[in-house]
Amino acid sequence: MSHSTLGSLLDTSRISCGASLSSKKKSLQYVAQLIEDSLDINDDDDEGVDMDVMDALAAREKLGCTGMGHGIAIPHGRVDFISEPIGALLTLSEAVPFDAPDDIPVDIVFGLLIPEDHNEQHLHILASLASFFHSPENREAIRQSRDPEEILRTLISRDSSTDTSPQSNATDIDKNDPP
């Protein structure tokens, strides 16, 4: 990845600010929709969400909650129809219950899809996300951002993952993922 590991996962078409969603499920669906739209894989099903994307996120969520605490969730899944990791980020106007370990409702959701065979990269990205969102200043900067361009600039300018090797804190988020 280039200048910013986290920044390279996103573009402004996969960032939404102040979404008004009422549940964890709707948040997952919205993230899936953002990713689906950018991959141009619409199945035209009733909910408008490609089931491969939604199924990947929901399957991982069933293994254990991807809420990491402090109002942050990082739903993620592995799929066989992409060649590079792809992310989507949304901020919520009202936090929703997400079964996070600290019981704090989630208002920032960073969705992530990883190619099936990218195990080491998967752990590195999760470690980078955990490190980024561990910082109260970074969380607040994302919460205060009012448009996708500002969020992307914030993520790129504050991302220190380009200097970081895979770290064990990925397991804090992803205890149930196979290696």
trRosetta pair geometry for C-beta under 8 A, 3 or more apart (Angstrom, degrees):
i j d omega theta_ij theta_ji phi_ij phi_ji
1 4 7.6 -68 144 93 116 32
1 5 4.8 98 88 -115 150 61
1 8 4.5 -175 -159 47 109 158
1 162 7.7 -123 93 -101 102 86
2 8 5.6 136 37 -81 86 131
3 7 6.8 -30 88 66 90 135
3 8 7.6 145 52 -53 65 103
3 156 6.9 30 112 -159 111 107
3 162 7.0 -52 173 -78 33 151
4 7 3.3 49 89 22 129 117
4 8 6.1 169 83 -21 67 81
4 155 6.9 119 156 126 144 81
4 156 4.2 -135 -23 -133 166 71
4 159 4.4 94 -154 64 103 144
4 161 7.5 80 -167 52 60 97
4 162 6.5 -84 -110 -43 37 117
5 8 6.2 -62 -156 29 23 109
5 9 7.5 26 148 -24 57 102
5 124 7.5 -109 -161 138 149 104
5 125 6.8 -158 159 -109 116 71
5 128 5.1 -92 97 -143 137 168
5 159 6.2 -163 45 168 76 132
5 161 4.0 -79 38 98 133 125
5 162 5.8 -179 -23 -68 94 65
6 9 5.8 -51 -164 19 41 115
6 10 7.4 8 154 2 67 108
6 87 7.6 -28 -162 30 66 164
6 125 7.8 130 -91 -150 66 81
6 128 5.8 -162 -57 137 97 122
6 129 6.7 130 -106 -83 116 70
6 132 6.1 38 -58 -52 161 159
6 155 5.2 -121 115 174 117 109
6 156 7.5 -153 79 -82 89 46
6 159 4.5 -158 32 -112 112 136
6 161 6.1 111 -25 20 92 137
7 10 6.4 -78 -156 46 37 96
7 152 6.3 90 -138 -169 90 78
7 155 5.2 153 -81 110 77 103
7 156 3.7 49 -82 -87 147 87
7 159 6.0 -132 -21 1 95 153
9 85 5.8 -43 -115 118 99 103
9 86 6.3 140 -165 -152 73 24
9 87 3.5 41 147 9 117 119
9 112 7.0 -29 -168 -118 142 92
9 125 7.1 104 -74 -146 139 126
10 14 5.5 -140 -145 77 75 110
10 15 6.0 56 -173 -54 127 105
10 87 5.1 -54 -66 81 79 103
10 88 7.2 128 -115 -102 90 28
10 89 6.1 -18 -106 0 141 109
10 152 5.9 -151 106 -109 123 96
10 155 6.8 51 36 77 142 162
11 14 5.9 79 56 19 64 97
11 15 7.7 -135 104 -8 32 99
11 38 7.3 144 52 -133 110 140
11 152 7.4 23 -146 -107 30 143
12 15 5.5 -64 -145 35 43 112
12 148 3.9 109 -151 126 84 130
12 149 5.8 -3 -102 -68 131 63
12 152 6.0 -74 -75 -27 77 143
13 34 7.5 158 135 -166 67 85
13 37 7.0 -134 159 108 110 112
13 38 5.4 135 107 -91 121 106
13 148 7.8 88 -40 -180 19 164
14 34 4.7 109 -140 158 68 112
14 35 6.5 54 -129 -81 121 54
14 38 5.3 -32 -64 -34 107 148
14 86 7.4 -150 -106 171 171 95
14 87 6.7 135 127 103 138 54
14 88 4.0 -108 179 -109 102 78
14 89 7.0 82 127 18 82 64
15 34 7.9 112 -34 -160 18 144
15 88 7.2 -167 -73 -161 42 60
15 89 5.0 1 -117 64 81 92
15 90 7.2 167 -160 -82 44 51
15 148 3.7 134 84 -132 118 97
15 151 5.2 -180 -170 74 143 139
15 152 6.4 -126 -27 -51 160 93
16 19 5.0 47 128 -54 122 114
16 30 7.1 -91 47 162 155 120
16 34 6.5 -127 -20 -87 115 134
16 88 7.9 17 3 175 95 99
16 89 7.6 -173 31 98 60 54
16 90 4.3 -2 63 -116 98 95
16 91 7.3 -152 101 32 62 61
16 148 7.2 -7 -74 -78 26 105
17 90 7.6 -156 -71 -152 24 59
17 91 5.2 9 -136 47 56 112
17 145 6.5 -121 -110 111 129 85
17 146 5.9 115 160 -170 158 30
17 147 6.0 -99 4 -99 151 23
17 148 6.5 -139 -22 -55 104 60
17 151 6.7 -169 -74 -36 106 130
18 91 6.1 6 -46 94 40 98
18 92 7.4 56 -146 -177 25 16
18 93 4.6 50 -166 -72 73 90
18 146 7.6 15 -26 -142 122 62
19 27 7.9 130 99 -115 136 74
19 30 6.1 104 -177 -178 159 162
19 90 5.0 -5 3 -179 136 123
19 91 7.0 146 14 81 82 45
19 92 5.5 -51 68 -109 83 58
19 93 6.6 -144 78 -10 28 86
20 92 7.5 110 -99 -161 26 74
20 93 4.9 -15 -85 31 74 130
20 94 6.9 46 -135 16 69 97
21 26 4.3 -175 -167 113 107 117
21 27 5.2 139 112 -71 153 70
21 30 5.9 -98 -81 -22 145 144
21 92 5.9 -83 39 -125 95 112
21 96 6.4 -56 101 -40 91 144
22 26 5.8 61 48 23 66 152
22 96 6.7 121 162 -107 22 124
23 26 4.7 97 55 10 82 100
23 27 6.9 -136 100 -6 46 87
23 96 5.6 160 -130 -165 16 139
23 97 7.7 -23 -139 53 61 82
24 27 5.6 -57 -153 34 31 114
24 28 6.5 30 152 -18 66 104
24 61 8.0 147 156 -160 121 146
24 73 7.9 161 -135 -104 93 172
24 96 5.8 -173 -57 126 56 122
24 97 6.6 -67 -40 92 107 64
24 98 5.0 137 -101 -111 112 65
24 99 7.3 6 -82 5 159 93
24 106 7.5 78 -103 38 83 129
25 28 5.8 -54 -150 36 32 110
25 29 6.3 33 151 -18 65 106
26 29 5.4 -51 -145 38 34 115
26 30 6.3 39 153 -24 65 103
26 96 7.8 -162 56 -107 101 170
27 30 5.7 -52 -148 33 30 112
27 31 6.5 30 153 -17 63 103
27 73 7.4 74 129 66 144 145
27 75 8.0 147 118 -8 100 139
27 90 7.1 -164 -153 76 85 132
27 92 6.9 -45 -104 -74 116 129
27 96 6.1 -164 -36 51 130 145
27 98 7.6 -40 50 -97 154 110
27 106 7.2 69 -147 95 175 125
27 109 5.1 166 175 -58 119 164
28 31 5.8 -53 -149 36 32 110
28 32 6.3 34 152 -19 65 107
28 54 6.8 97 139 -142 100 80
28 57 5.1 168 -162 127 106 134
28 58 6.4 99 157 -72 152 77
28 61 6.8 -52 -98 -41 147 154
28 75 5.7 170 -112 -126 92 177
28 109 8.0 -130 -74 -169 47 147
28 111 7.6 126 -136 -99 55 123
29 32 5.6 -56 -148 38 31 114
29 33 6.2 35 152 -23 65 105
29 47 6.5 -80 -151 160 130 130
29 49 5.3 -100 -153 -64 83 154
29 54 6.3 15 -109 -115 62 120
30 33 5.5 -52 -148 34 32 114
30 34 6.6 35 152 -21 64 101
30 90 6.0 4 119 -27 125 170
30 109 7.9 95 76 78 110 146
31 34 5.8 -51 -152 31 33 112
31 35 6.6 26 153 -12 65 106
31 57 6.7 138 88 -113 121 161
31 75 6.3 138 71 64 162 125
31 88 4.9 155 -155 85 75 126
31 90 6.4 -127 -80 3 80 120
31 109 5.9 -109 -64 131 127 123
31 111 3.3 132 -179 -40 133 149
32 35 5.9 -59 -151 41 31 108
32 36 5.9 34 152 -23 67 110
32 49 4.7 52 109 -155 125 116
32 50 7.0 -149 167 52 104 72
32 53 4.3 140 -152 120 93 111
32 54 4.2 27 -128 -75 167 74
32 57 5.9 -123 -70 11 104 142
32 111 7.2 -139 -55 -163 48 160
33 36 5.5 -52 -139 38 30 115
33 37 6.2 34 160 -23 64 104
33 48 6.2 35 -117 116 113 102
33 49 5.4 -76 -70 -96 79 87
34 37 6.1 -54 -150 32 25 111
34 38 6.8 15 156 -11 60 108
34 88 3.9 127 96 -145 130 144
34 90 7.1 -172 -31 -52 152 112
34 111 7.2 137 60 49 118 136
35 38 6.0 -64 -153 39 31 105
35 39 6.2 17 156 -8 69 113
35 53 5.4 173 87 -149 122 140
35 86 6.0 118 -138 118 103 121
35 88 5.1 -110 -55 -29 83 131
35 111 6.4 -107 -38 112 124 130
35 113 6.0 107 -156 -11 152 129
36 39 6.0 -68 -145 45 28 102
36 41 5.5 -104 -152 63 76 87
36 42 6.1 96 157 -80 113 62
36 48 7.9 158 92 148 150 71
36 49 6.3 -175 -18 -144 156 53
36 50 4.5 162 -118 7 124 109
36 53 5.3 -131 -65 13 93 159
37 40 7.4 23 -180 -73 32 46
37 42 7.4 36 -95 -61 54 103
38 86 7.2 -175 93 -174 131 136
38 88 7.8 -178 6 -82 134 107
39 50 7.9 -70 74 17 123 157
39 53 7.8 170 33 -71 143 132
39 81 8.0 82 -178 119 144 111
39 82 7.2 -81 -114 -88 133 106
39 86 7.3 115 -64 109 108 175
41 50 4.9 22 111 -83 103 159
41 52 7.6 -55 137 49 143 122
41 53 7.5 136 79 -31 129 118
41 81 7.5 86 -104 130 156 145
42 48 6.9 -28 -143 -160 104 69
42 50 6.5 -123 -114 -59 28 98
43 50 5.1 125 -12 -111 106 70
43 51 6.8 -21 15 1 161 84
44 48 7.7 -7 -126 -109 28 57
45 48 6.9 -146 68 -51 68 19
45 49 7.0 -58 65 55 114 52
45 50 7.7 135 14 -100 117 34
45 51 6.7 48 -1 -37 163 99
49 53 6.7 -118 178 72 86 108
49 54 4.7 67 142 -46 125 132
50 53 4.7 71 78 11 98 106
50 54 6.9 166 84 -3 49 90
51 54 5.5 -59 -135 51 39 106
51 55 5.2 45 162 -27 73 110
52 55 5.8 -50 -133 38 22 112
52 56 6.4 27 159 -23 58 105
52 79 6.1 87 158 -134 105 126
52 81 6.6 36 144 16 154 137
53 56 6.0 -55 -153 31 26 110
53 57 6.7 17 154 -10 62 107
53 77 7.9 145 -162 63 44 134
53 79 7.2 -24 -95 -71 54 153
53 113 6.8 -61 -132 -80 84 139
54 57 5.9 -60 -150 41 33 107
54 58 5.9 25 157 -14 70 113
55 58 5.8 -58 -136 44 29 107
55 59 5.8 34 162 -27 66 108
55 77 7.8 149 102 -176 53 165
56 59 6.0 -50 -141 31 23 111
56 60 6.8 19 159 -13 58 106
56 77 2.9 147 154 127 91 147
56 78 6.5 -154 -153 55 116 33
56 79 5.0 -57 -82 -63 154 98
56 113 6.4 58 109 -119 150 96
57 60 6.2 -61 -156 37 29 106
57 61 6.3 29 150 -21 65 111
57 75 4.7 44 -158 155 103 121
57 76 7.1 83 -115 7 71 1
57 77 5.0 -111 -67 -16 41 127
57 111 6.4 -26 -107 -144 133 110
58 61 5.4 -55 -146 36 35 116
58 62 6.5 42 154 -27 66 100
59 62 5.8 -50 -155 26 32 114
59 63 7.3 35 147 -22 59 99
59 77 6.3 90 56 -123 98 125
60 63 5.7 -49 -162 24 41 115
60 66 6.6 42 124 -56 108 126
60 75 6.7 137 81 -165 119 71
60 76 5.8 -82 115 79 171 57
60 77 4.7 -147 -17 -86 126 81
60 177 7.2 4 -138 -86 106 97
61 64 7.8 -118 -167 74 31 28
61 65 6.8 23 -157 -115 74 42
61 66 6.0 -75 -101 -4 74 105
61 75 6.0 -15 -68 -127 106 105
63 176 4.0 -176 156 113 116 145
63 177 7.4 110 110 -67 159 54
64 175 6.2 -31 74 59 166 100
64 176 4.6 143 6 -3 122 135
65 73 7.9 -80 171 -128 87 105
65 98 6.6 125 -165 145 119 77
65 99 4.2 -144 -95 101 147 107
65 100 6.4 -152 139 -89 137 36
65 101 7.5 175 80 -44 126 67
66 73 5.4 82 103 -171 86 84
66 74 5.2 -119 166 72 108 56
66 75 4.6 143 66 -87 153 49
66 76 6.5 160 -133 12 148 78
66 173 6.5 38 -152 -177 70 92
66 174 7.9 22 -119 -84 86 67
67 72 7.2 136 -158 91 61 48
67 73 4.4 -41 -96 -97 63 91
67 98 4.0 134 -74 117 133 115
67 99 5.9 160 19 78 134 58
67 100 3.0 -106 135 -86 129 83
67 101 7.0 -176 100 -2 95 63
67 106 5.6 -120 -119 -65 109 124
68 72 5.1 -30 54 91 101 102
68 73 6.8 162 4 -107 75 33
68 74 6.1 25 -24 7 120 105
68 100 6.7 -33 45 -142 18 108
68 101 7.6 -11 -164 18 27 106
68 130 6.5 -155 -152 -116 156 83
68 133 6.6 94 78 100 140 136
68 172 6.7 69 -144 125 103 101
68 173 5.1 -32 -92 -101 115 94
69 72 6.8 -1 73 45 40 90
69 100 5.3 155 -78 168 44 121
69 101 5.5 -42 -66 58 103 94
69 102 4.2 79 -130 1 97 121
69 104 6.5 74 -157 36 55 116
70 102 7.0 58 -37 41 47 151
70 104 6.4 38 -91 72 10 150
70 133 6.9 163 80 158 130 96
70 134 8.0 137 14 -123 158 34
70 136 7.6 -128 -151 -98 137 70
70 139 6.0 -93 148 -101 122 162
71 95 6.0 -77 -135 -118 104 131
71 100 7.9 -108 -76 -10 20 170
71 104 5.3 -73 -58 131 66 117
71 105 6.7 18 -116 93 79 51
71 106 5.5 135 -167 -129 50 39
71 107 4.8 -15 -178 27 117 87
71 108 6.0 74 128 17 90 90
71 139 7.0 108 66 -168 109 129
72 100 7.9 105 62 -116 51 143
72 106 6.6 158 -56 -134 0 93
72 108 5.0 -22 -108 75 70 106
72 109 7.9 159 -161 -86 49 34
72 110 7.3 -1 -168 6 95 103
72 133 4.6 106 -133 -178 169 143
72 139 6.7 -100 -56 -115 118 113
73 98 5.0 -115 -71 -176 135 156
73 100 6.9 -118 -80 -78 88 108
73 106 4.4 2 -19 -133 111 153
73 108 7.3 169 27 91 65 57
73 109 4.9 -11 68 -114 101 76
73 110 7.4 179 91 30 52 63
74 109 7.8 169 -85 -160 31 52
74 110 5.0 -13 -112 70 77 96
74 111 7.7 167 -161 -91 47 25
74 112 6.4 9 -180 2 89 118
74 126 6.9 133 131 -131 148 80
74 129 5.4 109 -115 136 148 147
74 130 7.7 -85 -5 -67 158 70
74 133 7.7 -157 -53 9 118 156
74 173 5.7 -8 58 -161 128 141
75 109 6.7 4 10 -168 103 102
75 110 8.0 173 34 83 61 46
75 111 5.2 -16 72 -112 95 77
75 112 7.3 172 94 28 49 71
76 111 7.0 160 -83 -165 54 49
76 112 3.9 -12 -110 69 102 99
76 113 7.1 -177 -155 -77 68 29
76 114 6.7 33 179 -8 110 104
76 122 7.8 138 154 -157 139 98
76 126 7.1 -101 6 -87 168 105
76 174 7.6 -35 57 -96 131 115
77 112 7.7 156 23 92 50 64
77 113 6.0 -18 69 -115 77 70
77 114 7.4 -166 100 29 32 79
78 113 7.5 127 -113 -165 21 64
78 114 5.1 -41 -103 76 72 90
78 115 7.1 11 -155 126 83 18
78 116 5.1 97 164 -106 112 49
78 118 7.9 -177 -127 47 104 84
78 122 7.1 -28 -83 -99 105 144
79 82 5.8 64 83 12 109 98
79 113 5.5 -14 14 -167 118 113
79 114 7.6 137 23 68 68 41
79 115 7.1 -63 72 -116 61 37
79 116 6.7 -94 100 -52 18 81
80 115 7.3 67 -121 -157 34 70
80 116 4.7 10 -87 -27 74 130
82 85 7.6 99 123 -97 133 19
82 86 6.0 -108 -157 -2 157 118
82 113 5.9 93 20 124 153 120
82 114 8.0 -154 77 164 122 12
82 115 5.4 -128 88 -78 79 81
83 115 5.9 29 -139 -81 22 140
84 115 7.0 13 -50 -29 10 117
85 112 6.6 -8 -171 -169 107 95
85 113 6.7 169 -151 88 58 55
85 114 5.0 -11 -105 -107 94 67
85 115 7.0 -99 -64 -3 58 78
85 118 6.8 -134 -55 105 96 160
85 121 6.5 -151 -34 139 127 121
85 122 7.6 164 -91 -91 126 60
85 125 5.9 -168 -166 -69 170 162
86 112 7.5 159 84 -151 43 50
86 113 5.1 -3 58 56 89 101
87 110 6.2 -10 -168 -178 119 88
87 111 6.3 152 -158 84 62 56
87 112 4.9 -16 -103 -99 87 72
87 113 7.6 -169 -78 22 41 65
88 110 7.5 165 83 -158 45 45
88 111 4.4 -4 57 57 94 109
89 108 7.3 -11 -168 -171 95 85
89 109 7.1 163 -152 88 48 54
89 110 4.9 -9 -104 -108 85 73
89 111 7.4 -161 -74 23 37 70
89 142 7.7 -97 171 -156 135 126
89 151 6.3 -166 97 156 136 141
89 155 7.7 -170 -22 -66 166 146
90 108 7.7 173 90 -150 46 44
90 109 5.1 -4 58 58 89 99
90 111 7.8 25 5 -6 96 104
91 107 6.2 24 -163 152 72 81
91 108 5.5 -17 -106 -101 73 71
91 109 8.0 179 -85 22 27 70
91 142 6.6 177 -79 149 122 90
91 143 6.4 152 -141 -117 134 49
91 145 7.3 158 -19 68 152 92
91 151 7.6 -157 -21 -95 118 138
92 95 6.0 124 85 -92 126 36
92 96 6.3 -98 179 -8 170 96
92 106 7.2 83 15 116 138 71
92 107 4.6 -123 54 -144 96 63
92 108 7.5 -131 10 -60 84 31
92 109 7.2 62 -33 -6 105 104
94 107 7.5 -122 137 -108 16 103
95 104 7.6 -53 174 158 152 74
95 105 3.5 116 137 112 112 111
95 106 5.8 160 -157 72 88 25
95 107 4.0 -66 -89 -57 85 95
96 105 5.6 173 78 -168 14 108
96 106 5.9 -31 61 58 72 83
96 107 7.8 132 10 -80 64 55
97 105 5.3 -61 -76 -108 42 92
97 106 7.8 54 167 13 8 84
98 105 6.5 115 1 -149 89 49
98 106 3.9 33 -16 -9 145 124
100 103 6.4 -153 73 -55 80 14
100 104 5.8 -45 73 53 137 68
100 105 7.8 173 14 -102 120 14
100 106 6.4 136 -40 -59 127 97
106 109 6.2 71 150 -69 127 86
107 143 6.8 48 110 -113 124 105
108 133 7.4 -176 99 -126 138 123
108 139 6.9 -146 5 -146 155 82
108 142 5.7 59 -118 117 140 135
108 143 6.8 -89 -59 -73 117 80
110 129 6.0 -168 96 -146 151 130
110 133 7.7 -139 1 -55 138 137
112 125 6.6 159 -158 132 147 133
112 126 7.7 -169 74 -79 165 76
112 129 7.5 -102 -49 -50 146 156
114 118 5.2 -131 175 71 101 117
114 121 6.9 168 -149 98 116 99
114 122 4.5 63 -165 -98 169 98
114 125 7.1 -177 -89 42 119 145
115 118 4.6 84 64 -9 90 116
118 121 4.2 -43 173 50 106 118
118 122 5.5 126 109 -36 84 88
119 122 5.6 -55 -150 27 26 117
119 123 6.8 19 157 -12 62 103
119 178 7.9 -68 -122 107 117 79
119 179 6.1 53 -173 148 133 55
120 123 6.0 -56 -153 37 33 107
120 124 6.3 34 150 -20 66 108
120 166 6.5 -99 -170 -55 79 152
121 124 5.5 -54 -145 38 34 114
121 125 6.2 34 157 -19 68 105
122 125 6.1 -58 -150 36 25 107
122 126 6.4 21 154 -14 62 109
122 177 7.3 -140 138 155 134 152
123 126 5.8 -55 -145 40 32 110
123 127 6.2 34 155 -21 65 106
123 166 5.1 44 113 -149 106 126
123 170 4.6 122 -163 111 73 169
123 174 7.4 -140 -111 70 70 150
123 179 7.9 0 -55 -146 135 64
124 127 5.7 -56 -149 36 29 112
124 128 6.4 31 152 -21 64 106
124 161 7.7 114 164 -175 87 117
124 165 7.6 -77 -120 180 103 40
124 166 4.4 -81 -86 -86 76 89
124 170 7.5 -49 -61 -69 14 145
125 128 5.5 -53 -148 35 33 113
125 129 6.4 32 154 -18 66 104
126 129 5.7 -52 -146 37 32 111
126 130 6.2 34 154 -20 65 106
126 170 4.0 89 96 -142 109 100
126 173 5.4 -151 -175 66 112 132
126 174 5.3 -10 -172 -18 163 136
127 130 5.7 -53 -145 37 30 112
127 131 6.2 31 155 -19 64 107
127 161 7.6 134 99 -127 83 110
127 164 7.0 -154 122 135 114 127
127 166 5.5 142 8 -152 154 55
127 167 4.2 142 -160 45 134 85
127 168 7.7 79 -110 35 120 15
127 169 5.6 108 -135 67 80 83
127 170 4.0 -59 -61 -55 79 98
128 131 5.7 -55 -147 37 29 111
128 132 6.3 30 154 -20 64 107
128 159 7.1 27 -180 -158 112 99
128 161 3.3 25 -130 -108 116 144
128 164 6.4 154 -95 73 81 134
129 132 5.7 -53 -144 36 31 111
129 133 6.1 9 164 -1 67 112
129 173 7.4 10 87 -33 112 169
130 133 6.4 -67 -141 49 24 96
130 134 6.1 40 155 -40 62 105
130 167 7.9 -131 70 79 122 116
130 169 4.7 -164 112 129 144 109
130 170 6.2 -163 2 -92 138 44
130 172 5.9 116 -141 62 146 117
130 173 5.5 -141 -77 -26 116 122
131 134 5.6 -46 -147 17 27 119
131 135 7.8 27 156 -20 54 97
131 160 6.9 -99 133 64 129 101
131 161 6.6 144 63 -80 133 88
131 164 6.5 -137 8 -121 173 173
131 167 7.0 84 -57 40 120 147
131 169 6.6 115 -62 76 78 143
132 135 6.7 -65 -179 23 33 107
132 138 5.4 -149 174 161 69 161
132 155 7.4 26 -164 -142 148 76
132 158 6.8 105 -144 116 95 101
132 159 6.1 -21 -97 -111 123 68
132 160 7.6 171 -86 28 75 78
132 161 7.1 -44 -49 -39 105 110
133 138 6.3 -123 -101 101 33 122
133 139 5.9 73 -154 -76 69 93
134 138 7.9 45 58 44 46 128
134 169 7.7 -26 -57 170 141 154
135 138 4.0 76 80 7 111 107
135 139 6.8 -180 92 -9 59 81
135 158 7.6 -142 74 171 151 125
136 139 5.7 -54 -147 37 35 112
136 140 6.2 32 157 -17 67 108
137 140 5.9 -57 -146 40 28 109
137 141 6.2 32 154 -23 64 107
137 158 7.7 -161 111 -139 101 140
138 141 5.6 -52 -144 34 31 113
138 142 6.6 29 157 -16 64 103
138 154 7.7 139 -149 159 69 105
138 158 5.2 164 -108 143 101 148
139 142 6.0 -59 -155 36 30 107
139 143 6.3 27 151 -17 66 110
140 143 5.5 -55 -144 40 34 112
140 144 6.1 27 158 -16 68 110
141 144 6.0 -59 -143 41 27 107
141 145 6.7 42 152 -39 61 99
141 154 4.8 174 142 -157 117 133
141 158 6.6 136 66 -31 159 157
142 145 5.7 -43 -153 12 34 118
142 151 6.1 56 -138 -133 76 92
142 154 6.1 178 -80 109 61 145
142 155 7.5 56 -92 -67 104 85
145 150 4.1 178 -151 111 99 110
145 151 4.4 137 125 -71 158 71
145 154 5.7 -112 -70 -6 135 146
146 150 6.2 40 45 39 60 152
147 150 5.0 92 59 8 75 104
147 151 7.3 -142 97 -5 38 89
148 151 5.6 -55 -147 36 35 112
148 152 6.2 33 157 -18 69 106
149 152 5.8 -56 -148 38 30 110
149 153 6.3 31 154 -18 65 106
150 153 5.7 -52 -145 37 31 111
150 154 6.2 34 154 -21 64 107
151 154 5.7 -56 -149 37 30 113
151 155 6.2 30 155 -20 65 107
152 155 5.7 -52 -145 36 30 111
152 156 6.3 26 157 -15 64 108
153 156 6.0 -59 -146 40 28 107
153 157 6.0 18 162 -13 66 114
154 157 6.2 -62 -139 42 24 103
154 158 5.9 -4 170 5 63 119
155 158 6.6 -74 -138 49 18 93
155 159 5.8 34 162 -46 62 111
156 159 5.9 -46 -138 12 23 118
159 162 6.9 78 123 -14 98 91
160 163 5.7 -49 175 41 78 106
160 164 6.2 80 121 -30 82 115
161 164 4.9 -68 -140 40 48 117
164 167 6.5 -44 174 -30 112 116
166 170 6.8 -35 -168 -11 87 138
167 170 6.4 135 78 -17 65 87
168 171 5.7 -29 178 15 68 113
169 172 5.0 -18 -170 3 66 120
169 173 7.9 52 146 -6 69 91
170 173 6.2 -62 -168 40 46 100
170 174 5.6 -21 156 34 80 120
171 174 6.1 -85 -120 67 33 75
171 175 5.7 69 -179 -91 76 61
172 175 7.6 3 -141 -52 10 91
174 177 4.4 -22 176 9 106 121
